[in-house]
Amino acid sequence: MSRAQQAVIEVGVDEIVVRYGSKWIRFTYGEMESSDGNKSPFALNEDGTVTLDGKMEEMDFAAERVTRELMQ
């Protein structure tokens, strides 16, 4: 990517936090929370999909979408 800023990923035992500038997204076993106050149900599924806000999609596509939204 051609941006001066880079995303930082923090991995913990019970959560993953992705930071980009002053924005962040935090994933736990059952929820995704963002710096703008939004919370959504979240689950990693054994078949390689993610359930986010009641919608199931491939894990890599979900990661791309969420990252793109964070960086806007």
C-alpha positions in Angstrom: 0.0 0.0 0.0 1.2 3.5 -0.7 0.4 5.1 2.6 2.8 6.6 5.1 1.0 5.0 8.0 1.1 1.3 8.8 -1.4 -0.8 10.7 -0.2 -2.4 14.0 -1.6 -5.7 15.1 -1.5 -6.6 18.8 -2.2 -10.3 19.6 -3.2 -11.3 23.1 -4.5 -14.4 24.7 -8.2 -13.3 24.6 -8.1 -10.6 21.9 -6.6 -9.2 18.7 -6.4 -5.4 18.3 -5.7 -3.8 14.9 -4.7 -0.1 15.1 -4.4 2.4 12.2 -3.6 5.9 13.4 -6.2 6.8 16.0 -8.6 4.1 14.8 -8.7 0.6 16.1 -10.7 -2.7 15.9 -10.7 -5.2 18.7 -11.7 -8.9 18.2 -12.6 -11.2 21.0 -14.1 -14.7 20.9 -17.6 -13.4 20.5 -17.4 -9.7 19.4 -15.8 -7.1 17.2 -15.7 -3.6 18.6 -14.4 -0.5 16.9 -13.1 2.9 18.0 -16.2 4.5 16.7 -18.3 2.7 19.3 -19.8 0.0 17.0 -20.0 -3.6 18.3 -20.9 -6.6 16.3 -21.2 -10.4 17.1 -18.2 -12.2 15.8 -17.1 -15.8 15.4 -14.4 -17.8 13.7 -15.8 -21.0 12.2 -14.1 -24.3 11.7 -14.8 -24.3 8.0 -12.6 -21.2 7.4 -15.4 -18.7 7.4 -16.2 -15.8 9.7 -19.6 -14.9 11.1 -19.7 -11.1 11.5 -22.9 -9.2 12.4 -24.9 -12.3 11.5 -23.4 -12.7 8.0 -21.0 -15.6 7.1 -18.2 -15.0 4.7 -14.7 -16.4 3.8 -12.1 -15.4 6.4 -9.8 -13.7 3.9 -12.5 -11.7 2.3 -13.8 -10.6 5.7 -10.2 -9.6 6.7 -9.8 -7.5 3.6 -13.2 -5.8 4.0 -12.6 -4.9 7.7 -9.1 -3.7 7.0 -10.3 -1.5 4.1 -13.0 0.0 6.3 -10.5 0.7 9.1 -8.2 2.5 6.8 -10.8 4.8 5.3 
